[in-house]
């Protein structure tokens, strides 16, 4: 059962008209700030902010990716790492760039 607090909305009806308000879903699932905002903007885009809301949702998803999985590595940085390992004799010419992350974790337990 939905509590009274979720039966109202201040400023519009783009959430209140939904089967479940995003804030209720977010709170009941104990989601973090960035996840909650991404959900909120995805849910309301058609009724309020349109493409801008979807861009905001993407921005929060990028924050989650960087927070939980680290910044994206460019192919140039990946190549430099591979070349450095190759020059040290750690890897051969047959190791693909995409395998570096796995290889580094296997060789370096502190990563």
C-alpha positions in Angstrom: 0.0 0.0 0.0 1.3 3.4 -0.9 1.6 5.9 1.9 -0.1 9.3 1.9 3.2 11.1 1.2 3.3 9.5 -2.3 -0.3 10.4 -3.1 0.6 14.0 -3.7 3.0 15.9 -5.9 4.1 19.5 -5.6 4.3 21.1 -9.0 2.6 19.2 -11.8 1.3 15.7 -12.1 4.0 13.9 -14.2 4.8 11.6 -11.3 1.4 11.4 -9.6 -0.2 10.0 -12.7 2.2 7.0 -12.7 1.3 3.6 -11.3 4.1 4.1 -8.8 6.0 7.4 -8.3 9.8 7.1 -9.1 10.5 8.4 -5.6 8.5 5.6 -4.0 10.4 3.0 -6.1 13.8 4.6 -5.4 13.2 4.8 -1.6 11.7 1.3 -1.3 14.7 -0.2 -3.1 17.2 2.0 -1.2 18.9 3.2 -4.4 21.8 5.7 -4.3 21.4 9.3 -5.5 22.7 8.9 -9.0 20.6 5.7 -9.7 17.5 7.5 -8.3 18.0 10.5 -10.5 18.5 8.5 -13.6 15.3 6.6 -13.0 13.4 9.9 -12.2 14.5 11.5 -15.4 13.7 8.4 -17.5 10.3 8.2 -16.0 9.3 11.8 -16.6 10.9 12.6 -20.0 7.7 12.1 -22.0 5.6 14.4 -19.8 8.1 17.1 -18.8 11.6 17.6 -20.0 11.7 15.4 -23.2 15.2 15.0 -24.7 16.8 17.2 -22.0 15.5 14.8 -19.3 17.0 11.8 -21.2 20.3 13.7 -21.5 20.2 14.2 -17.7 19.5 10.5 -17.2 22.6 9.7 -19.4 24.7 12.1 -17.3 23.8 10.3 -14.1 24.4 6.9 -15.7 27.9 8.1 -16.8 28.4 9.2 -13.1 27.5 5.7 -12.0 29.8 4.0 -14.5 32.8 6.2 -13.5 32.0 5.8 -9.8 31.6 2.0 -9.9 33.8 1.0 -12.8 36.4 3.8 -13.1 36.9 6.3 -15.9 36.9 5.0 -19.5 40.4 4.3 -20.9 41.2 5.6 -24.3 42.6 3.2 -26.9 45.8 5.3 -26.8 46.2 4.7 -23.0 45.4 1.0 -23.5 48.0 0.7 -26.2 50.6 2.5 -24.1 50.0 0.1 -21.2 50.3 -2.9 -23.5 53.5 -1.5 -25.1 55.0 -0.9 -21.6 54.1 -4.5 -20.6 55.5 -5.9 -23.9 58.7 -4.0 -23.5 59.1 -5.4 -20.0 58.5 -8.9 -21.4 55.3 -9.4 -19.5 53.1 -9.9 -22.5 53.8 -10.9 -26.1 52.6 -9.5 -29.4 49.7 -12.0 -29.3 48.0 -10.4 -26.3 45.0 -8.2 -27.3 44.4 -4.8 -25.8 41.1 -5.8 -24.3 42.8 -8.6 -22.4 45.1 -6.2 -20.5 42.7 -5.5 -17.7 42.2 -9.2 -17.0 45.9 -9.9 -17.3 46.8 -7.0 -14.9 44.3 -8.3 -12.3 45.7 -11.8 -12.5 49.3 -10.6 -12.1 48.6 -7.9 -9.5 46.4 -9.0 -6.7 46.2 -5.5 -5.2 44.3 -4.2 -8.3 
